[in-house]
């Protein structure tokens, strides 16, 4: 085999490798887009569940107001309440809030929920849970959300 034949083979091999890489990159992009779509579906389902449970919390604990939350940290809802109290001659403002958020899609390709709660100006509640999008179990997340709301309600009522 002379040099020209080897040169032709080398360029064909390079072109073939480039085509394979382009195909692989396109498949990865399609796969990532599919992961984004699935994450979005899961986030919407969980956000609806969060809003329902926080509304039930507000119905069970008068004075709480529920609001939807959409921020760079994620989507979800928060239930909050402001109380005025007195300690001696001073007037105190007591703030209570429970916020549950589903994070935005990220490079780790997980569904991530976080809960933060404050009771009478003290942060007393912090929980997180995540699961790979491919292994997502909606019922597990909904049960966890229910448990967290009940835990917060118990803590709030106990103070």
Beta strands, then each sheet from edge to edge (+ up, - down):
strand 1: 65-71
strand 2: 74-87
strand 3: 90-102
strand 4: 110-119
strand 5: 122-132
sheet 1: 1+ 2- 3+ 4- 5+
end
